[in-house]
Each structure stands twice: as structure tokens, then as C-alpha cells.
């Protein structure tokens, strides 16, 4: 207890927001945008549902509202700079933000929404419409319709990050360009 100090209430979200940063991508034909988001959370397993908070001021949100689909991907440390850039610049202000970020996009077969080279997994979601949540809280619920993962770090339903290769670790955004990466694995027995 002696090490505990009070935390400002406006910083409380940082106490619980150590989950992996996600890249949110959306597309309407050739009109594509990608942005990072940290307020992303699994909601249900069957069907696979997740939530994502996407503020209405973001260009990506415009595309999601129009198409009803979005992709969530987990960027690795290898693309930390690109991830930070994609979250620091709006496509409303900089039409070529993706090119300027240095991010390279690719699409999975049968999927119209691209993601960024260097992600460790990607899941395509169809929005389950809820006007109240979307307008009042910028909260989207999506049902997974397709998913892919890099077998170097995810197989047989589990993450397994290689020792000594930080480039294959998920990013966890704190603030001001400060990121953490996922740490060591520990198997605890009862």
C-alpha cells in the first residue's frame, strides 16, 4: 500500500487501457482510411462480437457509416511509426495520409477492406446497427465475418510471441507517442 498514490480522475482510463492498440480500417471502393483505436473490446464469443469506439470526427467513421463494415487489426512494433502517423493525421485534412505514413496496404482474398503490412491479425466485422450507441457514445458493435492471424504468433487458438523478436509483439499505446509491447508469457497452475 505504501507505493500507492492518488490518480487524477481524467487519467483513470489509462489505468485500464493497456490493451493492444488496434488499427481500424474501412473502405468504400477505392476510398480507404486507417486509424488506430485503443477503445476496442471483445464482447461475445459465439457469435464473435467486438466493440469499437470510433469518434464521428474521423474519416474512417464516415466510411463505416456508409458501408456498415470495418476491419480491426493488431499492429506490431515493426509498424509503430506508421501506426502513430495514421492516428495523428486525419484524411479530412490530408487526403494522402496513408501514403505519407509509409504504411503499405494489402487485402485478404475475398475482402474489400485492406489492412496494413506488419499487422499480426485482422478481423472483418459487419456493424450490428444501434443508432443510440453510435450517435451518443460513438460505440460500434461488430459481428466477425472473417478472420486471419500470422501463424508465427497465433496458432491453435493461442498467442505465442517469440522470445527476442520484439518486432512481432503487439503495440499498447499510452499517450504522446509512448507505446508498450506485450511482455513475457507466464503459465500459472492451480
C-alpha positions, -999 to +999 in steps of 0.1 A: +000+000+000+029+024+007+036+027-031+000+038-040-006+074-049-038+092-059-046+093-097-063+122-114-098+111-125-092+123-160-064+097-162-084+067-149-090+054-184-052+049-187-052+025-157-074+001-176-065+009-212-034-013-215-050-035-242-034-038-276-038-009-300-060-018-329-059-004-364-094+003-377-097+003-415-127+009-437-133+013-474-159+024-499-145+012-532-111+030-536-118+054-508-098+039-479-088+050-444-070+035-415-067+048-379-056+034-346-080+029-318-075+017-282-111+015-271-117-018-287-130-048-268-143-084-274-179-086-264-191-122-272-176-154-285-205-171-303-212-152-324-179-134-323-187-098-315-164-069-306-170-032-298-150-003-311-153+034-302-149+054-334-155+092-330-177+108-356-150+133-364-128+106-380-128+099-418-128+062-411-161+067-393-176+082-424-167+051-443-181+027-416-213+047-415-216+044-453-207+007-458-216-010-425-182-028-423-149-023-406-117-042-400-098-044-368-061-054-370-034-056-343-002-037-354+032-050-344+061-030-331+075-032-366+049-006-378+048+016-347+058+048-365+032+042-392+005+035-366+013+067-348+012+087-380-022+072-390-036+084-357-020+118-358-033+129-392-069+130-404-077+121-440-101+150-439-070+172-437-045+152-456-060+131-485-028+112-489-022+104-453-018+067-459+009+072-484+027+098-462+025+075-433+047+049-451+021+022-444+017-004-471-018-017-476-029-052-486-062-071-489-070-107-480-086-128-507-123-121-508-121-090-486-127-054-499-112-037-469-074-035-467-052-035-437-015-026-431+015-048-438+030-056-404-002-064-385-004-097-366-041-104-371-071-089-388-108-094-384-136-082-407-167-070-389-203-062-401-218-035-380-248-045-359-267-012-361-275+005-328-283+042-335-283+052-299-248+038-291-233+050-324-246+086-320-244+091-283-212+071-275-196+066-309-197+029-300-200+003-327-208-034-322-195-056-350-200-093-358-169-110-371-174-124-407-138-133-414-105-135-395-068-141-402-037-143-380+000-146-385+009-182-376+043-171-362+025-156-333-010-171-332-019-207-338-042-234-323-062-206-307-034-191-287-009-162-289+028-173-286+052-144-290+088-154-300+115-146-275+139-119-286+118-107-316+101-075-304+090-068-340+064-095-336+048-081-304+016-062-302+016-024-295-001-009-265-005+029-268-002+050-236-001+086-249+021+112-266+038+086-288+046+063-259+040+026-266+045-006-247+048-040-262+033-072-248+056-088-223+065-123-212+042-153-210+036-170-177+017-203-173+002-204-138-011-237-123-036-241-095 
